[in-house]
Amino acid sequence: MTAGKCFYIPVDQFDENGYIPSVVTEGEPGHAPLTGNGPHATPWYWGHTYEEARQTAERENLERGITPEDAAEIVLSSFAAS
């Protein structure tokens, strides 16, 4: 993942299995839920609580060199582009 992308957990992106993360691209409207691709694909689940999922997204972003502040800027730029 490049510096212009980050993981994000939409509050309403939850089903009985947990929260599904999305990828947000800087300056592009919307987000891409990680719901899988292909005939046998299944969504990614990053926690049964919002806080657990948010912490996982933060950790994954940090492993890619994206701070919480960087992620917030990327998400805000996506909202602004909408």
PyRosetta script that sets phi, psi and omega in degrees:
from pyrosetta import init, pose_from_sequence

init()
pose = pose_from_sequence("MTAGKCFYIPVDQFDENGYIPSVVTEGEPGHAPLTGNGPHATPWYWGHTYEEARQTAERENLERGITPEDAAEIVLSSFAAS")
pose.set_psi(1, 136.2)
pose.set_omega(1, -178.6)
pose.set_phi(2, -86.2)
pose.set_psi(2, 172.6)
pose.set_omega(2, -179.2)
pose.set_phi(3, -64.4)
pose.set_psi(3, -19.2)
pose.set_omega(3, -179.3)
pose.set_phi(4, -88.8)
pose.set_psi(4, 10.4)
pose.set_omega(4, 179.5)
pose.set_phi(5, -133.9)
pose.set_psi(5, 150.8)
pose.set_omega(5, 175.9)
pose.set_phi(6, -150.1)
pose.set_psi(6, 162.4)
pose.set_omega(6, 172.4)
pose.set_phi(7, -83.9)
pose.set_psi(7, 147.6)
pose.set_omega(7, -176.5)
pose.set_phi(8, -147.3)
pose.set_psi(8, 144.4)
pose.set_omega(8, 178.4)
pose.set_phi(9, -114.1)
pose.set_psi(9, 101.7)
pose.set_omega(9, 174.1)
pose.set_phi(10, -66.9)
pose.set_psi(10, 136.1)
pose.set_omega(10, -177.0)
pose.set_phi(11, -59.5)
pose.set_psi(11, -34.1)
pose.set_omega(11, -175.5)
pose.set_phi(12, -92.5)
pose.set_psi(12, 7.0)
pose.set_omega(12, -177.8)
pose.set_phi(13, -96.2)
pose.set_psi(13, 66.8)
pose.set_omega(13, -174.8)
pose.set_phi(14, -132.6)
pose.set_psi(14, 140.1)
pose.set_omega(14, 168.3)
pose.set_phi(15, -134.0)
pose.set_psi(15, -172.7)
pose.set_omega(15, -174.0)
pose.set_phi(16, -60.1)
pose.set_psi(16, -16.0)
pose.set_omega(16, -179.8)
pose.set_phi(17, -94.4)
pose.set_psi(17, -14.0)
pose.set_omega(17, 179.1)
pose.set_phi(18, 135.0)
pose.set_psi(18, -168.1)
pose.set_omega(18, -179.4)
pose.set_phi(19, -86.6)
pose.set_psi(19, 136.9)
pose.set_omega(19, 179.5)
pose.set_phi(20, -103.0)
pose.set_psi(20, 122.2)
pose.set_omega(20, 179.0)
pose.set_phi(21, -74.1)
pose.set_psi(21, 160.2)
pose.set_omega(21, 174.3)
pose.set_phi(22, -126.6)
pose.set_psi(22, 162.0)
pose.set_omega(22, 170.9)
pose.set_phi(23, -108.0)
pose.set_psi(23, 131.5)
pose.set_omega(23, 177.1)
pose.set_phi(24, -112.8)
pose.set_psi(24, 135.3)
pose.set_omega(24, 178.5)
pose.set_phi(25, -108.5)
pose.set_psi(25, 130.8)
pose.set_omega(25, -177.9)
pose.set_phi(26, -53.7)
pose.set_psi(26, 128.7)
pose.set_omega(26, 175.7)
pose.set_phi(27, 77.4)
pose.set_psi(27, -2.4)
pose.set_omega(27, 178.9)
pose.set_phi(28, -106.8)
pose.set_psi(28, 133.6)
pose.set_omega(28, -179.7)
pose.set_phi(29, -67.7)
pose.set_psi(29, 147.3)
pose.set_omega(29, 174.9)
pose.set_phi(30, 84.8)
pose.set_psi(30, -171.3)
pose.set_omega(30, -179.4)
pose.set_phi(31, -149.0)
pose.set_psi(31, 161.8)
pose.set_omega(31, -178.6)
pose.set_phi(32, -113.9)
pose.set_psi(32, 102.3)
pose.set_omega(32, 177.6)
pose.set_phi(33, -62.8)
pose.set_psi(33, 140.7)
pose.set_omega(33, 180.0)
pose.set_phi(34, -87.6)
pose.set_psi(34, 73.7)
pose.set_omega(34, -175.4)
pose.set_phi(35, -98.7)
pose.set_psi(35, 4.1)
pose.set_omega(35, 179.2)
pose.set_phi(36, 93.6)
pose.set_psi(36, 168.1)
pose.set_omega(36, -176.3)
pose.set_phi(37, -148.0)
pose.set_psi(37, 125.6)
pose.set_omega(37, 178.4)
pose.set_phi(38, 111.9)
pose.set_psi(38, 171.5)
pose.set_omega(38, -172.0)
pose.set_phi(39, -65.9)
pose.set_psi(39, -27.1)
pose.set_omega(39, -177.3)
pose.set_phi(40, -116.9)
pose.set_psi(40, 15.9)
pose.set_omega(40, -177.9)
pose.set_phi(41, -75.3)
pose.set_psi(41, 150.6)
pose.set_omega(41, 174.3)
pose.set_phi(42, -130.5)
pose.set_psi(42, 156.8)
pose.set_omega(42, 179.6)
pose.set_phi(43, -65.9)
pose.set_psi(43, 157.7)
pose.set_omega(43, 169.7)
pose.set_phi(44, -80.3)
pose.set_psi(44, 143.2)
pose.set_omega(44, 174.9)
pose.set_phi(45, -126.2)
pose.set_psi(45, 127.4)
pose.set_omega(45, -175.8)
pose.set_phi(46, -117.3)
pose.set_psi(46, 26.9)
pose.set_omega(46, 174.1)
pose.set_phi(47, 142.3)
pose.set_psi(47, 152.4)
pose.set_omega(47, 178.0)
pose.set_phi(48, -90.1)
pose.set_psi(48, -14.8)
pose.set_omega(48, 173.8)
pose.set_phi(49, -116.4)
pose.set_psi(49, 154.3)
pose.set_omega(49, 179.2)
pose.set_phi(50, -60.7)
pose.set_psi(50, -41.9)
pose.set_omega(50, -178.7)
pose.set_phi(51, -61.9)
pose.set_psi(51, -42.4)
pose.set_omega(51, 177.9)
pose.set_phi(52, -61.9)
pose.set_psi(52, -44.6)
pose.set_omega(52, 179.8)
pose.set_phi(53, -65.7)
pose.set_psi(53, -41.5)
pose.set_omega(53, 179.7)
pose.set_phi(54, -63.4)
pose.set_psi(54, -41.3)
pose.set_omega(54, 178.4)
pose.set_phi(55, -64.4)
pose.set_psi(55, -37.6)
pose.set_omega(55, 177.7)
pose.set_phi(56, -65.0)
pose.set_psi(56, -44.0)
pose.set_omega(56, 178.4)
pose.set_phi(57, -61.7)
pose.set_psi(57, -43.1)
pose.set_omega(57, 179.1)
pose.set_phi(58, -61.3)
pose.set_psi(58, -44.6)
pose.set_omega(58, 179.2)
pose.set_phi(59, -62.6)
pose.set_psi(59, -45.4)
pose.set_omega(59, 179.2)
pose.set_phi(60, -63.3)
pose.set_psi(60, -40.3)
pose.set_omega(60, 176.9)
pose.set_phi(61, -63.5)
pose.set_psi(61, -45.4)
pose.set_omega(61, -179.9)
pose.set_phi(62, -60.2)
pose.set_psi(62, -37.2)
pose.set_omega(62, 178.1)
pose.set_phi(63, -63.3)
pose.set_psi(63, -20.9)
pose.set_omega(63, 178.9)
pose.set_phi(64, -101.6)
pose.set_psi(64, 10.2)
pose.set_omega(64, 177.2)
pose.set_phi(65, 80.7)
pose.set_psi(65, 17.9)
pose.set_omega(65, -178.7)
pose.set_phi(66, -107.6)
pose.set_psi(66, 113.6)
pose.set_omega(66, 179.6)
pose.set_phi(67, -75.2)
pose.set_psi(67, 164.5)
pose.set_omega(67, 174.6)
pose.set_phi(68, -57.1)
pose.set_psi(68, -34.8)
pose.set_omega(68, 178.0)
pose.set_phi(69, -67.2)
pose.set_psi(69, -42.8)
pose.set_omega(69, 176.7)
pose.set_phi(70, -60.0)
pose.set_psi(70, -45.4)
pose.set_omega(70, -179.0)
pose.set_phi(71, -61.8)
pose.set_psi(71, -42.3)
pose.set_omega(71, 179.1)
pose.set_phi(72, -61.2)
pose.set_psi(72, -41.3)
pose.set_omega(72, 178.6)
pose.set_phi(73, -64.7)
pose.set_psi(73, -40.7)
pose.set_omega(73, 178.8)
pose.set_phi(74, -63.4)
pose.set_psi(74, -46.6)
pose.set_omega(74, -179.8)
pose.set_phi(75, -63.2)
pose.set_psi(75, -45.0)
pose.set_omega(75, 179.3)
pose.set_phi(76, -62.3)
pose.set_psi(76, -37.3)
pose.set_omega(76, 178.6)
pose.set_phi(77, -66.1)
pose.set_psi(77, -32.1)
pose.set_omega(77, 177.2)
pose.set_phi(78, -70.7)
pose.set_psi(78, -43.4)
pose.set_omega(78, 176.7)
pose.set_phi(79, -60.3)
pose.set_psi(79, -42.9)
pose.set_omega(79, -178.8)
pose.set_phi(80, -64.1)
pose.set_psi(80, -31.1)
pose.set_omega(80, -179.0)
pose.set_phi(81, -77.8)
pose.set_psi(81, -14.7)
pose.set_omega(81, -177.6)
pose.set_phi(82, -72.3)
pose.dump_pdb("model.pdb")
